[in-house]
């Protein structure tokens, strides 16, 4: 578990020492505040609350890596879409697949640049479809594999109208999927935003209820 978390931090390009230091500072701060409250209020039950806060804080801190990974994957997929758009322009201007991939690699982000250069290196050594399938494995979407298989077909058969048209159909499908996913994400964000006033109202009601109960308790105790 610890080894896997370290690998995730490094793959995300984060500073491992900084991440560990921040987590330690968070835990120590919560413990110090918790112990101080227990001493001042003389209530040992607060230790349970402190333990709960520690669990939640550590969970949220570590689980954020998943969110960062998802954001990174989305960013790479969008960048790939832009790169393929440039790739298509090069094809339409008479460049072959290999040269087009080499040219568009210069416009890619560091992750895609590295993967495209490795793809070109594999193509030099292996003329089968495998290098294209290997590249597609860097993405979770099955349609990426279909797209790069269609690109391989243009290597063998040339970027004639039929293979270029097949490539365009798959690419358009990929672009539409990305657009629809973005639309759904924005819709979810708007829905979650409308929930905040309701949550705030709920917390306010709970606080008022607790206050009323305390006042009634004091009145009864006074009697």
C-alpha positions in Angstrom: 0.0 0.0 0.0 2.8 2.4 1.0 4.9 1.5 -2.0 1.9 1.9 -4.4 1.2 5.4 -2.9 4.8 6.4 -3.3 4.7 5.3 -7.0 1.5 7.3 -7.5 3.0 10.5 -6.0 6.1 10.1 -8.2 4.0 9.4 -11.4 2.0 12.5 -10.7 5.2 14.6 -10.7 4.8 15.6 -7.0 7.6 15.9 -4.5 7.6 12.8 -2.3 9.4 14.4 0.6 7.1 17.5 0.5 3.9 15.3 0.4 5.1 13.2 3.4 6.1 16.4 5.4 2.7 18.0 4.8 0.9 14.9 5.9 3.0 14.7 9.1 2.4 18.4 9.9 -1.4 17.9 9.4 -1.5 14.9 11.7 0.7 16.5 14.4 -1.4 19.8 14.3 -4.7 17.9 14.7 -3.2 15.9 17.6 -1.9 19.0 19.4 -5.2 20.8 19.0 -7.1 17.7 20.1 -5.0 17.1 23.2 -5.2 20.8 24.1 -9.0 20.7 23.9 -9.2 17.5 26.0 -7.0 19.1 28.7 -8.9 22.4 28.7 -12.4 20.9 28.5 -11.5 17.9 30.6 -13.5 15.6 28.4 -12.0 12.3 27.3 -14.8 11.7 24.8 -13.1 14.4 22.6 -10.3 11.8 21.9 -12.8 9.9 19.8 -13.5 13.0 17.8 -9.8 13.7 17.4 -9.3 10.1 16.2 -12.2 10.5 13.7 -10.8 13.8 12.4 -7.4 12.1 11.9 -8.9 9.3 9.9 -11.0 11.6 7.7 -8.1 14.0 7.1 -5.7 11.2 6.1 -8.3 9.6 3.9 -9.1 12.9 2.1 -5.4 13.8 1.8 -4.5 10.4 0.2 -7.6 10.0 -1.9 -6.9 13.3 -3.6 -4.2 11.5 -5.6 -7.0 9.6 -7.4 -8.6 13.0 -8.3 -5.2 14.3 -9.5 -4.7 11.1 -11.6 -8.1 11.4 -13.2 -7.4 15.1 -14.0 -4.1 14.1 -15.5 -5.7 11.4 -17.6 -8.3 13.8 -18.9 -5.7 16.4 -19.7 -3.6 13.9 -21.6 -6.7 12.7 -23.5 -7.6 16.3 -24.5 -4.1 16.9 -25.6 -4.1 13.7 -27.6 -7.2 15.0 -29.4 -5.5 18.3 -30.2 -2.4 16.4 -31.4 -4.6 14.1 -33.7 -6.2 17.2 -35.1 -2.7 18.4 -36.2 -1.8 14.9 -37.3 -4.9 14.9 -39.6 -3.8 18.3 -41.1 -0.4 16.9 -41.9 -1.9 13.8 -43.6 -4.2 16.0 -45.7 -1.2 17.9 -46.9 0.5 14.8 -48.2 2.8 13.8 -45.3 3.0 10.1 -44.5 2.0 8.7 -41.1 5.5 8.4 -39.7 6.5 11.9 -40.6 3.2 13.3 -39.3 3.6 11.6 -36.0 7.1 12.9 -35.7 6.1 16.5 -36.5 3.1 16.6 -34.1 5.1 15.1 -31.2 6.7 18.6 -31.0 3.4 20.1 -30.0 2.6 17.5 -27.3 2.8 17.8 -23.6 5.8 16.1 -21.9 3.8 12.9 -21.3 2.6 12.5 -24.8 5.9 13.7 -26.3 7.7 10.9 -24.5 5.1 8.3 -25.6 5.1 9.4 -29.2 8.9 9.3 -29.5 8.8 5.8 -28.0 6.1 4.9 -30.6 8.3 6.1 -33.4 11.2 4.2 -32.0 9.1 1.0 -31.9 7.9 1.6 -35.4 11.5 1.6 -36.5 12.1 -1.8 -35.0 8.6 -3.4 -35.5 6.5 -2.9 -38.6 3.5 -4.7 -37.2 0.5 -3.1 -35.6 1.9 -3.8 -32.1 3.6 -0.5 -31.5 0.3 1.3 -32.2 -1.6 -1.0 -29.8 1.2 -0.4 -27.2 0.7 3.3 -27.5 -3.0 3.1 -27.1 -2.5 1.2 -23.8 -1.4 4.5 -22.2 -5.1 5.4 -22.2 -8.1 3.7 -20.7 -10.5 4.3 -23.6 -10.9 1.4 -26.0 -11.6 3.8 -28.9 -8.0 5.0 -28.7 -6.9 1.5 -29.7 -9.4 1.5 -32.6 -8.1 4.9 -33.7 -4.4 3.9 -33.7 -5.2 0.6 -35.5 -6.8 2.7 -38.2 -3.6 4.9 -38.3 -1.5 1.7 -38.7 -3.7 0.7 -41.7 -2.7 4.0 -43.3 0.9 3.0 -42.8 0.5 -0.2 -44.8 -2.1 0.9 -47.3 -1.3 4.6 -47.6 -3.6 7.5 -46.5 -6.0 7.0 -49.4 -9.6 8.2 -49.1 -11.1 5.0 -47.7 -8.6 4.6 -44.8 -8.5 8.3 -44.1 -12.3 8.4 -44.0 -12.3 5.5 -41.5 -9.8 7.3 -39.4 -11.9 10.5 -39.4 -15.0 8.6 -38.4 -13.3 7.1 -35.3 -11.7 10.4 -34.5 -15.0 12.3 -34.7 -16.5 9.7 -32.4 -13.7 10.2 -29.9 -14.2 14.0 -30.0 -17.9 13.7 -29.4 -17.3 11.4 -26.4 -14.9 13.9 -24.9 -17.4 16.7 -25.5 -20.3 14.8 -23.9 -18.1 13.8 -20.9 -17.2 17.5 -20.4 -20.8 18.5 -20.6 -21.9 15.9 -18.0 -19.0 17.0 -15.7 -20.1 20.6 -15.8 -23.7 19.5 -15.2 -22.7 17.5 -12.1 -20.7 20.5 -10.8 -23.7 22.8 -11.1 -25.9 20.2 -9.3 -23.4 19.8 -6.5 -23.2 23.6 -6.2 -26.9 23.9 -5.6 -26.6 21.4 -2.7 -24.3 23.7 -0.7 -27.1 26.0 0.5 -29.2 23.0 1.5 -26.3 21.6 3.5 -25.7 24.9 5.1 -29.4 25.2 6.0 -29.3 21.7 7.5 -26.2 22.5 9.6 -27.9 25.7 10.8 -31.0 23.8 11.9 -28.9 21.3 13.8 -27.0 24.0 15.6 -30.2 25.8 16.5 -31.7 22.5 17.7 -28.6 21.8 19.9 -28.8 25.3 21.3 -32.5 24.9 22.2 -31.9 21.5 23.8 -29.1 23.0 25.9 -31.3 25.9 27.0 -34.1 23.5 28.0 -31.6 21.3 29.9 -30.3 24.3 31.8 -33.8 25.4 32.7 -34.8 21.9 33.9 -31.5 21.5 35.8 -32.0 24.9 37.4 -35.4 23.8 38.5 
